[in-house]
Amino acid sequence: MKIKELFENMGLRLKDVCEVSTNMEDADFWLQRKGSLETVGTVLKDYSPENIGIKVIRTDIMDAKFLYYKMIHIYNTKYWQQHSKGSLKLQNITTEDVKNVRIM
C-alpha cells in the first residue's frame, strides 16, 4: 500500500504501521490489556508479557515517540472505556481491537 493512498483515504490504522502483539519484549511501548474500566488501555513504558506491545515498523511514515503520545491522547478521550469488553469489574481489549485503531 502506498503512503499517499493511506493518507488520501484517511484510513491509516495501527496495523498499517506497527506490529501489535502480546509478549513482545522489544516493543516501543505497551497498552494494559486487562483492568478496570478506568485502567484498561493505559499506555505503559514497562514490559509485561500480558500487556499488548506496539512496535513501529514503518518508521518512514510514523515516529514511535509521536505514536506514544497519540495513544495517550486516545486513552485520555476514553476510547478504550467505550470499546473494551467484559464485566463491570474486569474489562479487556484484544490485539485486534488495538490493530484496528485509526491513527490518522
DAJO-V798034 format. One record per helix or strand of 3 or more residues. SS is the DSSP state (a for helix, b for strand). FROM is the first residue (numbers start at 1). TO is the last residue. If there is no record, write none. Layout:
SS:FROM:TO + SS:FROM:TO
This chain:
a:3:9 + a:14:17 + b:18:22 + b:29:31 + b:52:56 + a:64:76 + a:79:83 + a:95:99
